[in-house]
Amino acid sequence: MFHRFPSRSFLKITTLVAALLVCAVWQPVHAQSKERKEKLQLRFICASSLAGDQQVVLASLDDKGKWQELGTHTLRASTITDWLPAQAGELHLAVREEGTLKSICRFTCPEDSRRALVALTADPEKKVYNAHVADPEKLEFAKGSVLVFNFSPHTGLVSLGPKEEKIEAGQQRVAKPTLEENGMYRMLVSYLDADGKAVPCYDRQASSNANSRDVLFLLPDKTLGLKVLSLPIFGSFD
């Protein structure tokens, strides 16, 4: 005998099944996203610091504006830290003042990043750090290449051999040196003045290490117009 199934009960069952299917799909994706966020690591590349050895706290703010500390680190000029545990989203470098934290730098690590390089330059007048965040995987920052950060207010022109790269103010770019037979290359850095004329400010022969990556900072300079700082990075990015 055929029994009619109540439509209301059928609707409830259908809704329940749909909800279970959504949970089955969402939970693994959510777990992967949470795992990736928690496993994110960063390295600070400090071109200049506000103090000789400055103790700072890497922290975030929760929804209620309460500080969540992730670790304490020391910043020094012309240094690169080891890989440090972090998290995606907005982060701060803070100092302790009168029992609380005060932010002196704010930056954001992308949600889809596994590694992040955070380049820092000190602003002594404002007593803060300026930060540029770079994802080495997205930029294809491979061994033997150079990552250029332009912290100056000028358009920079960087030659690592015969090829010239133009890096706008506030931008970053990875370049590959063209080596000569002796394994060296000419590093030439200029900037464009108000009339669009190239003004040379750095010219030297550089060597390339196939097992390292180099970071090149273009920094503002009152006398030269632009100052250049080069730092090598060794070790694995995996």
C-alpha positions as MATLAB code, in Angstrom:
seq = 'MFHRFPSRSFLKITTLVAALLVCAVWQPVHAQSKERKEKLQLRFICASSLAGDQQVVLASLDDKGKWQELGTHTLRASTITDWLPAQAGELHLAVREEGTLKSICRFTCPEDSRRALVALTADPEKKVYNAHVADPEKLEFAKGSVLVFNFSPHTGLVSLGPKEEKIEAGQQRVAKPTLEENGMYRMLVSYLDADGKAVPCYDRQASSNANSRDVLFLLPDKTLGLKVLSLPIFGSFD';
ca = [
       0.000    0.000    0.000;
       1.291    3.408   -0.927;
       1.701    5.854    1.975;
       2.000    9.538    1.322;
       5.100   11.022    2.946;
       4.318   14.319    4.749;
       5.770   17.219    2.796;
       6.871   18.995    5.968;
       8.911   15.992    7.118;
      10.419   15.639    3.645;
      11.465   19.310    3.720;
      13.138   18.875    7.109;
      15.056   15.816    5.952;
      16.148   17.571    2.749;
      17.363   20.577    4.735;
      19.259   18.344    7.145;
      20.964   16.430    4.337;
      21.968   19.690    2.622;
      23.374   21.022    5.866;
      25.406   17.850    6.413;
      26.807   18.065    2.881;
      27.821   21.710    3.390;
      29.549   20.823    6.670;
      31.346   17.899    5.036;
      32.773   20.210    2.371;
      33.335   23.282    4.531;
      35.127   21.659    7.444;
      38.121   20.310    5.457;
      38.476   23.615    3.590;
      38.180   25.556    6.824;
      40.709   23.269    8.504;
      43.174   23.729    5.633;
      42.721   27.509    5.742;
      43.227   27.571    9.525;
      46.270   25.302    9.266;
      47.811   27.489    6.551;
      47.149   30.622    8.615;
      48.718   29.141   11.735;
      51.756   27.781    9.844;
      52.633   31.082    8.168;
      56.165   32.234    8.902;
      57.935   35.523    8.253;
      61.376   37.040    8.275;
      62.116   40.666    9.099;
      64.655   42.350    6.840;
      65.721   45.410    8.790;
      67.467   48.069    6.714;
      67.599   50.528    9.637;
      66.396   50.538   13.226;
      65.178   53.105   15.726;
      67.709   51.904   18.306;
      70.881   49.827   18.385;
      69.164   46.701   19.687;
      65.457   47.326   19.924;
      63.153   44.849   21.635;
      59.792   44.661   19.875;
      56.703   42.498   20.218;
      55.046   40.903   17.214;
      51.335   41.046   17.999;
      47.812   41.278   16.635;
      44.593   42.869   17.868;
      41.480   40.754   18.421;
      37.910   41.836   17.690;
      37.718   43.570   21.081;
      40.928   45.530   20.555;
      42.951   43.367   22.944;
      46.571   42.620   22.153;
      47.513   39.039   21.286;
      51.291   38.590   21.566;
      53.001   36.254   19.077;
      56.602   36.706   20.152;
      59.345   39.109   21.223;
      62.231   39.893   18.876;
      65.257   42.147   18.576;
      65.650   44.486   15.611;
      69.063   45.642   14.447;
      70.107   47.680   11.422;
      71.240   45.741    8.331;
      70.097   42.365    9.667;
      67.718   39.596    8.670;
      65.939   37.436   11.242;
      65.358   33.703   11.093;
      61.920   32.434   10.101;
      59.473   33.414   12.844;
      56.022   31.966   13.578;
      53.284   34.421   12.669;
      49.729   34.480   11.343;
      47.903   35.918    8.372;
      46.049   39.213    8.591;
      46.969   42.513   10.192;
      50.017   42.394   12.460;
      51.895   44.950   14.508;
      55.355   45.551   15.846;
      54.899   47.113   19.262;
      56.968   48.335   22.210;
      56.052   48.168   25.870;
      55.202   51.501   27.447;
      53.808   51.842   30.973;
      52.635   48.253   31.104;
      50.883   48.214   27.740;
      51.802   47.807   24.085;
      52.181   50.679   21.640;
      52.232   49.941   17.907;
      55.205   51.326   15.980;
      54.547   49.412   12.750;
      51.498   47.904   11.083;
      51.460   45.522    8.124;
      49.330   42.748    6.642;
      50.326   39.199    5.747;
      48.110   37.762    2.973;
      45.794   34.894    3.869;
      47.112   32.732    1.019;
      50.805   33.136    1.872;
      52.982   30.412    3.381;
      56.052   32.618    3.803;
      56.393   36.390    4.040;
      59.358   38.750    3.931;
      58.771   41.995    5.821;
      61.238   44.735    4.877;
      61.585   47.460    7.514;
      63.047   50.963    7.492;
      63.043   53.257   10.495;
      61.475   56.723   10.507;
      63.318   58.477   13.380;
      61.125   61.591   13.260;
      57.854   59.688   13.698;
      59.521   56.909   15.732;
      57.883   54.205   13.646;
      58.855   51.612   11.054;
      57.738   51.569    7.439;
      57.060   48.056    6.172;
      56.806   46.361    2.785;
      55.520   42.768    2.698;
      56.634   40.377   -0.044;
      55.600   36.800   -0.736;
      58.786   35.079   -2.031;
      56.810   32.290   -3.708;
      54.516   34.640   -5.649;
      57.483   36.799   -6.669;
      59.493   33.700   -7.660;
      62.345   34.903   -5.484;
      64.695   32.060   -6.381;
      68.335   31.512   -5.469;
      70.690   33.735   -7.421;
      68.102   36.519   -7.839;
      67.749   39.978   -6.283;
      64.646   41.397   -4.591;
      64.575   45.203   -4.869;
      62.584   47.328   -2.401;
      62.214   50.997   -3.321;
      61.646   52.923   -0.080;
      62.720   56.197   -1.704;
      60.342   58.857   -3.098;
      61.958   58.526   -6.537;
      61.562   56.159   -9.461;
      64.594   53.892   -9.302;
      66.548   52.483  -12.251;
      68.448   49.316  -11.403;
      70.812   47.478  -13.751;
      72.201   44.091  -12.755;
      74.179   43.722  -15.941;
      72.992   45.122  -19.295;
      69.250   44.946  -18.516;
      67.647   47.889  -16.714;
      64.676   47.546  -14.359;
      62.417   50.466  -13.432;
      61.039   50.309   -9.884;
      58.524   52.959   -8.910;
      58.523   54.537   -5.443;
      57.040   52.177   -2.887;
      57.261   49.159   -5.196;
      59.236   45.912   -5.181;
      60.528   43.635   -7.922;
      62.673   40.560   -8.412;
      65.519   40.838  -10.929;
      68.032   38.290  -12.200;
      71.650   39.416  -12.655;
      73.342   38.776  -15.981;
      76.755   37.396  -15.089;
      80.004   37.955  -16.912;
      82.522   35.153  -17.496;
      84.160   35.797  -14.122;
      80.846   35.408  -12.269;
      80.572   39.164  -11.594;
      78.086   41.724  -12.844;
      77.839   45.498  -12.870;
      75.282   46.897  -10.434;
      74.248   50.390  -11.492;
      71.523   52.312   -9.643;
      70.075   55.665  -10.682;
      66.908   57.613  -10.010;
      64.758   59.930  -12.082;
      64.799   63.577  -11.009;
      61.937   66.067  -11.383;
      62.827   66.549  -15.065;
      62.852   62.821  -15.765;
      66.637   62.741  -16.049;
      68.528   59.711  -14.747;
      70.873   60.622  -11.889;
      73.536   57.921  -11.186;
      74.153   57.288   -7.487;
      75.641   53.783   -7.216;
      78.037   51.880   -9.463;
      80.077   48.819   -8.521;
      81.019   45.309   -9.572;
      79.092   42.684   -7.636;
      79.396   38.934   -7.323;
      76.531   36.466   -7.417;
      76.203   33.497   -5.079;
      74.185   30.690   -6.622;
      73.159   29.488   -3.141;
      71.845   32.783   -1.796;
      69.294   35.455   -2.548;
      70.053   39.186   -2.298;
      67.846   42.023   -1.089;
      68.525   45.501   -2.458;
      67.131   48.561   -0.692;
      66.704   51.923   -2.412;
      66.587   54.391    0.470;
      66.098   58.179    0.584;
      69.240   60.219    1.089;
      69.379   63.999    1.523;
      72.822   64.288   -0.074;
      72.835   61.651   -2.807;
      69.082   61.595   -3.439;
      69.099   57.814   -3.097;
      71.166   55.396   -0.999;
      71.665   51.706   -1.765;
      71.909   48.872    0.751;
      72.449   45.235   -0.245;
      71.878   42.275    2.096;
      72.279   38.565    1.298;
      69.786   35.938    2.485;
      71.002   32.394    3.068;
      69.065   29.293    4.003;
      65.973   27.469    2.850;
      62.658   29.070    1.937;
      60.791   25.744    2.100;
];
